[in-house]
Amino acid sequence: MTSPASRDANGAVRDLVRDLVRIPSVNPRGAPGDGGETAVARYVRDWLGRHGVRAELHEVLPGRCNVVAVVPGRDPAAVLLESHLDTVETDGMTVPSHDGEVRDGRLYGRGACDAKGPLAAFMLAAAELARGGPPPLTVVLAGVCDEEHAYRGVLHLLGTLAGRRVVGALVGEPTGLVPATAHKGVVRYTVRTTGRAGHSSRPEEAVNAISLMAPVIAHLAATRPAVAPHPLLGPATRSVTRVRGGTGPNTIPGSCEVDVDRRTLPGEAPEAVWQQDHDELTALGTEVDPPFTVDPALDTPSDAPVVTALCDALAAHGLPRDIQGMPFGTDASKLARAGIPSVVFGPGSVTDAHAAAESVDLAEVELAARIVVATIRATGRRLDERSLPGVGIPPQERARRDSPADDAPPRPAGAAENSPQERARQVRTADIPQQGRRPCS
């Protein structure tokens, strides 16, 4: 792919990712303000406009915007490129959070990996597709707000897409350039024990709610959800993630609460999962609140045209055709629930996401952009072969949220030992558990 700054492709990638990282966009998680998401959205709109792609801002919440761009294709059926504008907090970082420092081909800073590197790859791909005449399919690029908290950006996007035929989506997250067609969902809820408060010098006159909670926590640690493992995702899990109890060092606590994070597998109904846990834990003498987070799992068929087209593009660039599953949630499950076959894909490793020294390999960002361009062209061919009419997006979905491997092929002829392709081949083996990979069809 020739980048928009063809005289200095590497510099163009560096400058784009650095500009995005230098705009702080920490999700406010319900606090006033937008944390900078809209400033990033404006930058994306303006950058795309300078490269021949028209984009618009759509307000989702007061002062918080999505940015949506369209590259018209020969066919109005669309492929969606979706990534998010917001990041997690910067506390505890060991590198400057928003300087965009570059060392040894990696750019450091909050959001570099999750998900401004993937967003930059999608922007570069859209600009390239706009340069070469109409692509075979229309391309919609969306940068959405609030992915790190309540997924309200992607839910609003579904309303924006109402009536448009969308045949598949690439969701930008750090996957090490390995497509993820499945990920876990989540149900989060609060469990409570109630005792009787009293002075700590007379504990026999009180009922310690923390002591009542202790066997409940032990039970949760000792038991596993009774559901068969998924071939790409492994087992469902259940974890205590927060504990709250007590009002002072000399008071026996009268109440104790824990938050439980239940990671669900494809095929599990979140409501049924919560009801089962409710019945199990109330039998231990607790109260169980309705869930405060519900997010579905993802399980896109491996023969979906967008998946096979992405695998074709990877193979054309000397990379394996493996697919993987991810333990965390993404916007893809909301898109899939609305009828859009979705696959998670992007540069960077999840081990660098949210990290103290978060970074992304700039050469991998550039390679990801070329793979995305090839994927969109291949998706058009796949749809021609299958004569699929596309998927009509229904009105905006209402959802809730808080949100055996083949041997690697030989190195392609001409690929340098430390090329992005070779690094991606090495990273995928380290990042993906053996039970979590398989070739896609």
C-alpha positions in Angstrom: 0.0 0.0 0.0 1.2 3.5 -0.7 0.5 5.6 2.3 -1.0 9.1 2.0 2.6 10.5 2.5 4.2 8.2 0.0 7.5 10.0 0.2 7.9 9.0 3.8 5.5 6.2 4.6 7.1 5.3 7.9 7.0 9.0 9.0 3.4 9.3 8.0 2.5 6.3 10.3 4.6 7.7 13.1 3.1 11.1 12.9 -0.5 9.9 12.8 -0.2 7.6 15.8 1.8 10.2 17.7 -0.8 12.9 17.0 -3.6 10.6 18.2 -1.6 9.6 21.4 -0.8 13.3 22.1 -4.5 14.0 22.5 -5.5 12.7 25.9 -8.9 10.9 25.8 -9.2 9.1 29.1 -12.8 7.8 29.6 -14.5 9.9 32.3 -16.5 6.9 33.4 -19.6 8.9 34.2 -17.9 12.0 35.5 -18.5 15.4 33.8 -16.6 16.1 30.6 -15.5 14.0 27.7 -11.9 13.3 28.7 -10.8 14.3 25.2 -12.7 11.9 23.1 -14.3 14.6 21.0 -10.9 16.3 20.4 -9.7 12.9 19.0 -12.9 12.7 16.9 -12.2 16.1 15.4 -8.6 15.2 14.6 -9.8 12.0 12.8 -12.4 14.0 10.9 -9.9 16.6 9.8 -7.1 14.2 8.9 -9.5 12.1 6.8 -10.8 15.3 5.1 -7.2 16.2 4.1 -6.9 12.7 2.5 -10.1 12.8 0.5 -12.5 11.1 2.9 -15.6 12.9 4.2 -16.3 12.4 7.9 -18.9 13.8 10.4 -19.2 14.0 14.2 -22.2 12.5 15.9 -22.9 13.5 19.5 -23.6 10.5 21.6 -23.7 12.1 25.1 -23.4 15.8 26.0 -20.0 16.8 24.6 -19.0 13.3 23.7 -18.9 12.4 20.0 -18.4 9.5 17.5 -16.7 10.2 14.2 -18.1 8.5 11.1 -16.6 8.5 7.6 -17.7 7.0 4.4 -15.7 5.9 1.3 -18.3 5.3 -1.4 -17.8 2.0 -3.2 -19.0 0.5 -6.5 -21.4 -1.5 -4.4 -23.4 0.3 -1.7 -23.0 -2.7 0.6 -20.6 -1.7 3.3 -17.7 -3.0 5.3 -17.4 -1.3 8.7 -14.0 -0.4 10.2 -14.7 0.4 13.8 -12.3 1.3 16.7 -12.6 3.4 19.8 -11.4 6.9 20.7 -11.2 6.6 24.5 -8.5 5.1 26.7 -8.1 3.9 30.3 -6.5 6.0 33.0 -2.8 6.9 33.1 -2.1 6.2 36.8 1.0 4.2 37.3 2.5 4.7 33.9 6.3 4.4 33.7 6.5 6.3 30.4 5.2 9.8 29.6 1.5 9.2 29.0 0.9 11.5 26.1 4.3 12.4 24.6 4.3 9.8 21.9 7.9 8.9 22.4 9.4 6.6 19.7 12.2 4.1 20.6 13.4 1.3 18.4 10.4 1.5 16.1 7.8 1.5 18.9 5.6 4.4 19.9 4.9 4.7 23.6 2.0 6.3 25.4 -1.5 5.7 26.7 -3.7 4.4 23.9 -0.9 3.6 21.5 -1.9 0.0 21.6 -5.5 0.2 22.8 -6.7 1.4 20.4 -5.1 4.4 18.7 -2.7 2.2 16.8 -5.6 0.1 15.3 -7.6 3.3 14.7 -4.6 4.8 12.8 -4.3 1.6 10.7 -8.0 2.0 9.7 -7.5 5.7 8.9 -4.6 4.9 6.6 -6.6 2.1 4.9 -9.6 4.4 4.3 -7.3 7.1 2.8 -5.7 4.5 0.5 -9.0 3.2 -0.6 -10.2 6.7 -1.3 -7.1 7.4 -3.5 -7.4 4.6 -6.0 -10.9 5.0 -7.3 -14.1 3.5 -5.8 -13.4 0.3 -3.8 -15.5 -2.7 -4.6 -17.6 -2.1 -1.4 -18.5 1.0 0.5 -16.3 1.5 3.5 -17.6 3.1 6.7 -15.0 4.1 9.3 -16.2 4.8 12.8 -14.3 6.0 15.8 -16.6 5.7 18.8 -16.6 7.0 22.3 -17.1 5.2 25.6 -15.8 1.7 24.7 -13.8 1.5 28.0 -16.9 2.0 30.2 -20.4 1.5 28.9 -20.2 0.9 25.1 -22.6 3.8 24.4 -20.6 4.9 21.4 -21.1 1.6 19.5 -24.8 1.5 20.5 -25.3 5.0 19.0 -23.4 3.9 15.9 -25.9 1.1 15.3 -28.6 3.8 15.1 -26.4 5.8 12.6 -26.1 2.6 10.5 -29.9 2.0 10.4 -31.0 1.1 6.9 -27.5 0.6 5.6 -26.4 -2.8 4.2 -23.3 -3.8 6.2 -21.8 -7.1 5.2 -19.1 -7.3 7.8 -17.0 -5.4 10.3 -13.4 -5.2 11.4 -13.2 -4.0 15.0 -9.8 -2.4 15.8 -8.2 -3.9 18.9 -4.6 -5.2 19.6 -4.7 -8.8 18.4 -1.1 -9.2 17.1 -2.5 -9.2 13.5 -4.3 -12.5 14.3 -8.1 -12.3 13.7 -10.3 -12.9 16.7 -13.7 -14.3 15.8 -14.8 -15.1 19.3 -14.6 -13.4 22.7 -16.1 -13.9 26.1 -19.0 -11.9 27.4 -19.5 -10.7 31.0 -22.2 -10.5 33.7 -21.2 -8.4 36.7 -23.3 -8.2 39.9 -23.0 -7.4 43.6 -23.4 -9.9 46.5 -24.2 -8.6 50.0 -24.1 -10.0 53.5 -25.8 -8.2 56.4 -24.8 -8.6 60.0 -25.2 -6.3 63.0 -22.7 -3.5 63.7 -21.2 -3.0 67.1 -18.2 -1.9 69.0 -15.0 -3.9 68.3 -14.3 -4.3 72.0 -17.6 -6.3 72.4 -17.7 -8.4 69.2 -19.9 -11.0 70.9 -22.7 -8.5 70.8 -22.4 -7.9 67.0 -22.6 -10.0 63.9 -19.6 -9.4 61.6 -20.8 -9.1 58.0 -17.2 -9.6 56.7 -17.0 -12.9 58.6 -20.3 -13.9 57.0 -18.9 -13.1 53.5 -15.7 -15.0 54.0 -17.2 -18.5 53.2 -19.0 -17.0 50.2 -15.7 -15.7 48.8 -14.1 -19.1 49.5 -17.1 -20.8 47.7 -16.7 -18.6 44.6 -12.9 -19.3 44.5 -13.4 -23.1 44.8 -16.2 -23.6 42.2 -16.3 -23.2 38.5 -19.3 -22.4 36.2 -20.8 -25.7 35.0 -20.5 -25.1 31.3 -18.3 -26.9 28.7 -15.2 -25.0 27.5 -15.3 -23.2 24.1 -12.7 -24.4 21.6 -11.2 -20.9 21.2 -12.0 -19.4 24.6 -11.5 -22.1 27.1 -13.6 -22.2 30.2 -16.1 -19.7 31.6 -14.8 -18.0 34.7 -16.1 -16.3 37.9 -14.1 -14.0 40.0 -14.5 -11.6 43.0 -13.1 -8.3 41.8 -14.0 -5.8 44.6 -14.7 -6.1 48.4 -16.4 -3.3 50.4 -17.1 -3.6 54.1 -16.6 -1.8 57.4 -16.8 1.8 58.5 -13.9 2.2 60.9 -11.1 0.3 62.6 -13.0 0.0 65.9 -16.4 -1.0 64.5 -17.7 -4.5 63.7 -19.0 -4.2 60.2 -22.8 -4.6 59.7 -22.6 -4.9 55.9 -20.2 -6.3 53.4 -20.4 -6.3 49.6 -18.4 -8.0 46.9 -18.6 -7.5 43.1 -18.5 -10.7 41.0 -17.2 -10.8 37.4 -18.7 -13.8 35.5 -17.1 -14.3 32.1 -19.6 -16.0 29.8 -19.2 -18.1 26.7 -21.0 -18.1 23.4 -24.4 -19.7 23.8 -24.8 -18.7 27.4 -27.8 -16.4 28.1 -26.7 -13.6 30.4 -30.0 -13.5 32.2 -29.9 -17.3 32.9 -26.3 -17.0 34.1 -27.3 -14.4 36.6 -30.3 -16.3 37.8 -28.3 -19.5 38.3 -25.7 -17.6 40.3 -28.4 -15.8 42.3 -30.0 -19.0 43.3 -26.6 -20.6 44.2 -25.4 -17.6 46.3 -28.7 -16.7 48.1 -28.7 -20.3 49.4 -25.5 -19.3 51.2 -27.4 -16.5 53.0 -26.6 -13.6 50.8 -28.5 -11.0 48.8 -27.6 -10.8 45.1 -28.4 -7.6 43.2 -29.4 -7.5 39.5 -26.4 -7.2 37.2 -24.9 -3.8 36.7 -23.0 -5.0 33.6 -24.3 -7.3 30.9 -22.3 -7.8 27.7 -22.8 -10.7 25.3 -20.1 -13.0 24.0 -18.9 -13.1 20.3 -18.8 -16.1 18.1 -18.6 -15.2 14.4 -18.6 -18.2 12.0 -15.2 -18.8 10.5 -16.6 -19.0 7.0 -18.2 -15.5 7.2 -17.0 -13.6 4.1 -15.2 -10.9 6.2 -13.3 -13.6 8.1 -12.2 -15.5 5.1 -11.3 -12.3 3.2 -9.1 -11.3 6.2 -7.5 -14.7 6.2 -6.8 -14.4 2.5 -5.2 -11.0 3.0 -3.0 -12.3 5.8 -1.9 -15.2 3.6 -1.1 -12.8 0.8 1.2 -10.9 3.2 3.0 -14.0 4.3 1.1 -14.4 7.6 -0.7 -17.5 8.9 -4.5 -17.9 8.4 -5.1 -18.7 12.1 -8.0 -17.3 14.0 -8.2 -16.9 17.8 -10.5 -16.1 20.7 -10.1 -13.3 23.2 -11.0 -13.5 26.9 -12.0 -9.8 27.1 -15.0 -8.0 25.5 -15.1 -5.6 22.6 -17.6 -3.6 20.5 -17.7 -6.5 18.1 -20.3 -8.4 20.2 -22.8 -5.5 20.0 -22.3 -5.3 16.2 -22.7 -9.1 15.8 -25.9 -8.9 18.0 -27.3 -6.4 15.4 -26.6 -8.9 12.6 -23.2 -7.7 11.4 -20.6 -10.5 11.1 -17.7 -9.1 13.0 -14.0 -9.9 13.6 -11.6 -8.2 16.0 -8.2 -7.3 14.4 -5.4 -4.9 14.7 -1.7 -4.2 15.4 -0.2 -4.6 18.9 -0.5 -7.1 21.7 -3.1 -7.2 24.4 -0.2 -7.6 26.9 0.7 -4.0 26.1 -2.9 -2.7 26.4 -3.5 -0.7 29.7 0.1 -1.4 30.6 2.5 0.9 32.5 4.7 1.3 29.4 2.0 0.9 26.7 3.4 0.9 23.2 2.8 -0.3 19.6 5.1 -1.4 16.8 4.8 1.3 14.1 5.7 -1.1 11.3 2.9 -3.4 12.5 0.5 -0.5 12.2 1.5 0.1 8.6 1.3 -3.6 7.8 -2.2 -3.7 9.4 -3.4 -0.9 7.1 -2.2 -2.8 4.0 -4.0 -6.0 5.3 -7.2 -4.0 5.8 -7.1 -2.7 2.3 -6.6 -6.2 0.9 -9.4 -7.5 3.1 -11.9 -5.1 1.8 -11.0 -5.9 -1.8 -11.1 -9.6 -1.0 -14.5 -9.2 0.8 -15.9 -7.8 -2.4 -14.7 -10.9 -4.3 -16.1 -13.3 -1.6 -19.5 -11.7 -1.8 -19.5 -11.9 -5.6 -18.8 -15.6 -5.3 -21.5 -16.2 -2.7 -24.0 -13.7 -4.2 -24.8 -12.4 -0.7 -27.2 -9.4 -0.6 -25.7 -8.0 2.6 -27.2 -7.4 6.0 -29.7 -4.7 6.7 -29.1 -3.1 10.1 -32.1 -2.9 12.3 -32.9 0.1 14.5 -30.4 0.7 17.3 -29.9 -2.3 19.6 -30.6 -1.7 23.3 -27.9 -3.4 25.4 -26.3 -2.9 28.7 -22.7 -3.0 29.8 -20.5 -1.4 32.5 -19.3 -3.9 28.6 -5.1 -27.2 18.0 -2.7 -24.9 16.0 -1.0 -25.5 12.7 2.8 -25.2 12.6 3.9 -21.8 11.3 4.7 -21.8 7.6 8.3 -21.0 6.6 9.2 -17.4 6.3 8.1 -16.0 2.9 10.8 -15.5 0.3 12.3 -12.0 0.7 10.9 -11.4 4.1 13.5 -9.9 6.4 14.2 -11.7 9.7 13.0 -8.7 11.7 10.2 -7.6 9.3 6.7 -6.8 10.6 5.5 -10.1 9.0 8.2 -12.1 10.8 7.5 -10.3 14.2 3.8 -11.0 13.8 4.6 -14.7 13.2 6.6 -14.8 16.4 4.2 -12.7 18.5 1.1 -14.8 17.6 2.8 -17.9 19.0 3.6 -16.2 22.3 0.3 -14.4 22.8 -2.2 -17.1 21.9 -2.7 -20.2 24.0 -2.5 -23.4 21.9 -6.2 -24.3 22.7 -7.1 -20.8 21.5 -5.9 -20.9 17.9 -7.1 -22.7 14.8 -6.9 -22.1 11.0 -9.8 -20.2 9.5 -11.6 -21.5 6.5 
